[in-house]
């Protein structure tokens, strides 16, 4: 159904107002409001803004051109059509320079004039509505980009905290365990000191020292537990997420270095079950590190493989086994046998709480392949026709 168009028609002759109102509003989506002066129109426009204004050029008092100029000075962009019974080139130029949308001579054939006026009205209003739709879409797109940016920044913050906590935990876990064993061993040796004479005093001093060290050791272990617990993901809230849509809105918009080529093969029905916030953290880890280590003109390919209960997301820096292929992901691997990329345990844990897992492989001429496996989601039900 065509959306109605409200027309404000201005002419100082009542007979013309009645004639145009009957012929222009006789059928179709146009609703006509007629007034006999520009001053009356100025009082109506703020409270009942029309979709388009059609005004006679010359009228007693304020004429159509003056009304048009006043509206444009106020920043009002309502479509405006100038209608005149005695037009000339000067009037046309003045009307268009004053930002009129169209200029139309009344002419002798009233039927032809009305048909042309109807066409101009539809064109002017359609153009304005298209501009408004584009502006609305642009604002929505800007809000979407801001939201994605906020989510990526939050994912980055969480990822950095998570990595830091993990690294600290891993780096200090073994030394603390060794220290704990050394304290126990020292206590056993101290137990061999004779309990009499000077030995008694020595054993007492050592016992106090051991108690202090034990207390400090337990305090450090509690700090590490609290730190790691603070960044440990809580119970994941899984949603059905179209990975094709996620690729378009998140991965494709990621600020890779200039020259990086993304290649994707993701069907529309590739749906995963994932927690949106944890999904952002996972891909922040991978994309951020890949971006930092990307050689010039590197290529990153992403595709999906669907199984009965899982969807595998394959991220590779290769297309075949070409020795000359530029590898983006290989710097993510350590040089040790079976080495994993930085943050691998964090990603592994984030996937595990969502019912997924990760595998990483690399070969000298085959590049690097990361496989993320998620539970398979479901497409939303089709809307009835």
C-alpha positions as CSV (number, residue, x, y, z in Angstrom):
1,X,0.0,0.0,0.0
2,X,1.4,3.4,-1.0
3,X,2.1,5.7,1.9
4,X,-0.2,8.8,1.9
5,X,1.3,12.2,0.8
6,X,0.1,15.3,2.6
7,X,0.1,18.3,0.2
8,X,-0.2,21.9,1.3
9,X,-1.6,24.0,-1.7
10,X,-1.3,27.8,-1.6
11,X,-3.0,30.2,-4.0
12,X,-4.8,33.5,-3.5
13,X,-7.7,32.5,-5.8
14,X,-10.3,30.3,-4.1
15,X,-11.6,28.9,-7.4
16,X,-8.1,27.6,-8.3
17,X,-7.7,26.1,-4.8
18,X,-11.0,24.2,-5.1
19,X,-10.3,23.0,-8.7
20,X,-6.8,21.8,-7.9
21,X,-8.0,20.1,-4.6
22,X,-10.7,18.2,-6.5
23,X,-8.5,17.1,-9.4
24,X,-5.3,16.4,-7.5
25,X,-6.9,14.7,-4.5
26,X,-9.6,12.9,-6.4
27,X,-7.9,9.5,-6.2
28,X,-4.6,8.0,-5.1
29,X,-2.5,8.7,-2.0
30,X,-2.6,12.5,-2.1
31,X,-4.5,14.5,0.7
32,X,-4.8,18.2,-0.1
33,X,-5.0,21.1,2.4
34,X,-5.6,24.5,0.6
35,X,-4.9,27.9,2.0
36,X,-5.3,31.4,0.4
37,X,-2.0,33.0,1.6
38,X,1.6,32.3,2.4
39,X,1.0,33.9,5.9
40,X,-1.7,31.4,6.6
41,X,0.6,28.6,5.4
42,X,3.4,29.8,7.7
43,X,1.0,29.3,10.7
44,X,0.0,25.8,9.7
45,X,3.4,24.4,8.7
46,X,5.0,24.1,12.3
47,X,2.0,22.3,13.8
48,X,0.9,20.2,10.8
49,X,4.0,19.8,8.6
50,X,3.1,18.6,5.1
51,X,5.1,16.2,2.9
52,X,5.2,18.8,0.1
53,X,4.2,22.4,-0.5
54,X,2.8,23.6,-3.8
55,X,2.6,27.4,-4.0
56,X,1.6,30.1,-6.5
57,X,4.5,32.4,-7.4
58,X,2.8,35.8,-7.2
59,X,0.3,36.6,-4.4
60,X,-0.7,39.7,-2.4
61,X,1.5,40.1,0.7
62,X,4.0,37.4,1.1
63,X,4.6,35.6,-2.2
64,X,5.6,32.0,-2.8
65,X,9.3,32.7,-3.4
66,X,9.5,34.7,-0.1
67,X,7.9,31.8,1.8
68,X,10.3,29.4,0.2
69,X,13.4,31.5,1.2
70,X,12.1,31.9,4.7
71,X,11.7,28.1,5.1
72,X,15.1,27.4,3.8
73,X,16.7,30.0,6.1
74,X,15.1,28.1,9.0
75,X,16.7,24.9,7.8
76,X,13.4,23.5,6.7
77,X,13.9,21.1,3.7
78,X,10.2,20.2,3.0
79,X,9.9,19.7,-0.8
80,X,8.6,22.9,-2.4
81,X,7.1,23.3,-5.9
82,X,6.5,26.7,-7.4
83,X,3.4,27.1,-9.6
84,X,2.9,30.2,-11.8
85,X,0.5,31.4,-14.5
86,X,2.9,33.8,-16.1
87,X,6.3,32.2,-15.9
88,X,9.5,33.5,-17.5
89,X,13.1,32.5,-17.4
90,X,13.9,34.9,-14.6
91,X,11.2,33.4,-12.4
92,X,12.5,29.8,-13.1
93,X,16.1,30.8,-12.2
94,X,15.0,32.6,-9.0
95,X,12.9,29.6,-7.9
96,X,15.6,27.1,-8.5
97,X,18.3,29.3,-6.9
98,X,16.0,29.6,-3.8
99,X,16.1,25.7,-3.6
100,X,12.7,25.0,-5.0
101,X,12.4,21.3,-6.1
102,X,10.4,22.1,-9.2
103,X,9.0,25.0,-11.2
104,X,5.8,24.5,-13.2
105,X,3.7,26.8,-15.5
106,X,0.0,26.5,-15.0
107,X,-0.5,26.5,-18.8
108,X,-3.8,26.3,-20.7
109,X,-4.4,22.6,-20.4
110,X,-5.4,22.1,-16.7
111,X,-5.5,18.3,-17.0
112,X,-1.9,18.1,-18.4
113,X,-0.8,20.5,-15.7
114,X,-2.3,18.4,-12.9
115,X,-0.8,15.2,-14.3
116,X,2.7,16.8,-14.4
117,X,2.2,18.3,-10.9
118,X,1.2,14.9,-9.6
119,X,4.4,13.5,-11.1
120,X,6.6,16.3,-9.6
121,X,5.0,15.7,-6.2
122,X,5.7,12.0,-6.2
123,X,9.2,12.6,-7.4
124,X,10.0,15.3,-4.8
125,X,8.5,13.4,-1.9
126,X,10.1,10.1,-3.0
127,X,13.5,11.7,-3.1
128,X,13.1,13.2,0.4
129,X,11.9,9.9,1.9
130,X,14.8,8.1,0.3
131,X,17.2,10.7,1.8
132,X,15.6,10.2,5.2
133,X,15.8,6.4,4.9
134,X,19.5,6.7,4.0
135,X,20.1,9.0,7.0
136,X,18.3,6.6,9.3
137,X,20.3,3.7,7.9
138,X,23.5,5.6,8.3
139,X,22.7,6.4,11.9
140,X,21.8,2.7,12.5
141,X,25.1,1.6,10.9
142,X,27.0,4.1,13.0
143,X,25.3,2.8,16.1
144,X,26.1,-0.8,15.0
145,X,29.8,0.1,14.4
146,X,30.0,1.8,17.8
147,X,28.4,-1.3,19.5
148,X,30.8,-3.6,17.7
149,X,33.7,-1.4,18.6
150,X,32.6,-1.3,22.2
151,X,32.3,-5.1,22.3
152,X,35.7,-5.5,20.7
153,X,37.3,-3.1,23.2
154,X,35.7,-5.0,26.0
155,X,36.8,-8.3,24.5
156,X,40.3,-6.9,24.2
157,X,40.3,-5.8,27.8
158,X,39.0,-9.2,29.0
159,X,41.5,-11.0,26.8
160,X,44.5,-9.0,28.1
161,X,43.4,-9.6,31.7
162,X,42.8,-13.3,31.0
163,X,46.2,-13.7,29.3
164,X,48.0,-11.9,32.1
165,X,46.3,-14.0,34.8
166,X,47.1,-17.2,32.9
167,X,50.7,-16.2,32.3
168,X,51.2,-15.2,35.9
169,X,49.6,-18.4,37.1
170,X,51.6,-20.6,34.9
171,X,54.9,-18.8,35.5
172,X,54.5,-18.9,39.3
173,X,52.7,-22.2,39.8
174,X,55.8,-24.4,39.4
175,X,58.1,-22.1,41.5
176,X,55.5,-22.0,44.3
177,X,55.2,-25.8,44.3
178,X,59.0,-26.2,44.5
179,X,59.1,-23.6,47.3
180,X,56.4,-25.5,49.2
181,X,58.4,-28.8,48.8
182,X,61.6,-27.1,49.9
183,X,59.9,-25.8,53.1
184,X,58.7,-29.3,53.9
185,X,62.1,-30.7,53.3
186,X,63.7,-28.1,55.5
187,X,61.2,-28.9,58.2
188,X,62.1,-32.5,58.0
189,X,65.8,-31.6,58.4
190,X,65.1,-29.3,61.3
191,X,63.4,-32.2,63.0
192,X,66.8,-33.9,63.2
193,X,68.2,-31.2,65.4
194,X,68.5,-32.4,69.0
195,X,65.7,-30.9,71.2
196,X,68.0,-30.2,74.2
197,X,70.3,-27.2,74.9
198,X,71.1,-24.9,72.0
199,X,69.2,-27.2,69.7
200,X,66.0,-26.4,71.4
201,X,66.4,-22.7,70.8
202,X,67.4,-23.3,67.1
203,X,64.4,-25.5,66.6
204,X,62.1,-22.8,68.0
205,X,63.6,-20.1,65.8
206,X,63.3,-22.3,62.7
207,X,59.7,-23.2,63.5
208,X,58.8,-19.5,63.7
209,X,60.6,-18.9,60.3
210,X,58.8,-21.9,58.7
211,X,55.4,-20.7,60.0
212,X,56.0,-17.2,58.4
213,X,57.1,-18.6,55.1
214,X,54.2,-21.0,55.1
215,X,51.8,-18.2,55.7
216,X,53.4,-16.1,52.9
217,X,53.3,-19.0,50.6
218,X,49.6,-19.7,51.2
219,X,48.9,-15.9,50.8
220,X,50.6,-15.9,47.3
221,X,48.6,-19.0,46.3
222,X,45.3,-17.3,47.4
223,X,46.2,-14.2,45.4
224,X,46.8,-16.3,42.3
225,X,43.6,-18.3,42.7
226,X,41.6,-15.0,43.2
227,X,43.2,-13.4,40.1
228,X,42.5,-16.4,37.9
229,X,39.0,-16.8,39.3
230,X,38.3,-13.1,38.6
231,X,38.7,-13.6,34.8
232,X,37.3,-17.2,34.7
233,X,34.2,-17.1,32.5
234,X,31.0,-17.8,34.3
235,X,28.4,-20.2,32.9
236,X,28.1,-19.5,29.2
237,X,24.8,-18.3,27.9
238,X,24.5,-19.9,24.5
239,X,22.6,-18.4,21.5
240,X,22.1,-19.5,18.0
241,X,24.5,-17.2,16.0
242,X,24.7,-17.1,12.2
243,X,28.5,-17.3,11.6
244,X,28.0,-15.8,8.1
245,X,26.5,-12.7,9.8
246,X,29.2,-12.7,12.5
247,X,31.9,-12.8,9.8
248,X,30.3,-9.9,7.9
249,X,29.8,-7.7,11.0
250,X,32.9,-8.5,13.0
251,X,35.7,-10.3,11.2
252,X,35.4,-8.4,7.9
253,X,35.3,-5.1,9.7
254,X,38.4,-5.9,11.8
255,X,41.2,-3.3,11.2
256,X,43.8,-5.6,9.5
257,X,46.9,-4.0,8.0
258,X,46.5,-2.7,4.5
259,X,47.0,-5.4,1.9
260,X,45.7,-8.2,4.0
261,X,43.3,-10.4,1.9
262,X,40.3,-12.2,3.5
263,X,38.9,-15.2,1.7
264,X,35.7,-16.7,3.0
265,X,33.5,-19.7,2.2
266,X,30.7,-19.6,4.7
267,X,27.2,-20.8,3.8
268,X,24.1,-18.9,4.9
269,X,22.9,-21.8,7.1
270,X,26.1,-22.1,9.1
271,X,24.7,-21.5,12.6
272,X,26.7,-22.1,15.8
273,X,25.7,-22.2,19.5
274,X,27.9,-19.7,21.3
275,X,28.0,-17.0,24.0
276,X,28.4,-13.7,22.1
277,X,30.8,-12.1,24.6
278,X,33.0,-15.2,24.8
279,X,32.9,-15.5,21.0
280,X,34.2,-12.0,20.7
281,X,37.0,-12.8,23.1
282,X,38.0,-15.9,21.1
283,X,38.2,-14.0,17.8
284,X,39.9,-11.0,19.4
285,X,42.8,-13.4,20.5
286,X,43.1,-14.8,17.0
287,X,42.6,-11.7,14.9
288,X,44.6,-9.4,17.1
289,X,47.7,-11.7,17.1
290,X,47.3,-12.4,13.4
291,X,47.1,-8.7,12.7
292,X,50.2,-8.0,14.7
293,X,52.2,-10.6,12.8
294,X,50.7,-10.1,9.4
295,X,53.3,-9.8,6.6
296,X,52.6,-7.4,3.7
297,X,49.8,-8.8,1.4
298,X,49.1,-11.8,3.6
299,X,46.1,-13.9,2.9
300,X,43.7,-15.4,5.6
301,X,41.0,-17.8,4.6
302,X,38.0,-18.7,6.7
303,X,35.5,-21.5,6.0
304,X,33.1,-23.8,7.8
305,X,32.4,-27.5,7.8
306,X,29.2,-28.8,9.2
307,X,28.7,-32.1,11.0
308,X,25.8,-33.8,12.8
309,X,26.2,-31.9,16.1
310,X,29.1,-29.5,15.4
311,X,30.2,-26.7,13.1
312,X,34.0,-26.5,12.5
313,X,35.4,-23.1,11.7
314,X,38.7,-23.4,9.7
315,X,41.1,-20.4,9.8
316,X,44.1,-20.9,7.5
317,X,46.9,-18.8,6.1
318,X,47.3,-20.9,3.1
319,X,45.5,-21.7,-0.1
320,X,47.0,-25.1,-1.2
321,X,50.6,-26.1,-0.6
322,X,52.3,-23.3,-2.6
323,X,55.7,-22.7,-1.1
324,X,55.5,-19.0,-2.0
325,X,52.3,-18.5,0.1
326,X,52.6,-15.8,2.7
327,X,51.8,-17.3,6.1
328,X,50.0,-15.1,8.7
329,X,49.4,-17.6,11.4
330,X,52.8,-19.4,11.6
331,X,54.3,-16.8,13.9
332,X,51.5,-17.7,16.4
333,X,53.2,-21.1,17.0
334,X,56.1,-21.7,19.3
335,X,59.2,-23.5,18.0
336,X,58.8,-26.4,20.4
337,X,57.3,-29.6,19.2
338,X,53.5,-29.4,19.3
339,X,53.8,-25.8,20.3
340,X,50.6,-23.7,20.5
341,X,49.8,-20.1,19.7
342,X,49.9,-17.5,22.5
343,X,46.7,-17.5,24.5
344,X,45.9,-21.1,23.4
345,X,44.9,-22.3,26.9
346,X,42.6,-19.3,27.3
347,X,40.9,-19.9,23.9
348,X,40.7,-23.6,24.8
349,X,39.0,-22.8,28.1
350,X,36.6,-20.3,26.5
351,X,35.6,-22.9,23.9
352,X,35.3,-25.7,26.5
353,X,32.7,-23.7,28.6
354,X,30.6,-23.4,25.4
355,X,30.9,-27.1,24.6
356,X,33.6,-26.6,21.9
357,X,37.3,-27.2,21.4
358,X,40.3,-26.1,19.3
359,X,43.0,-27.7,17.3
360,X,46.1,-26.1,15.7
361,X,48.5,-27.6,13.1
362,X,51.3,-26.3,11.0
363,X,53.7,-27.6,8.3
364,X,56.7,-26.0,6.6
365,X,55.0,-25.7,3.2
366,X,51.3,-26.0,4.1
367,X,51.0,-23.0,6.4
368,X,49.0,-23.0,9.7
369,X,45.5,-24.2,10.3
370,X,43.3,-23.4,13.3
371,X,40.1,-25.4,13.8
372,X,37.5,-24.1,16.2
373,X,34.6,-26.5,16.9
374,X,31.3,-25.2,18.2
375,X,28.0,-27.0,18.9
376,X,25.7,-26.7,15.9
377,X,22.9,-24.2,16.2
378,X,19.5,-23.9,14.4
379,X,18.3,-21.5,11.8
380,X,15.3,-19.4,13.0
381,X,12.0,-20.7,11.8
382,X,10.9,-19.3,8.4
383,X,8.3,-16.6,8.6
384,X,4.9,-17.6,7.1
385,X,4.1,-16.0,3.7
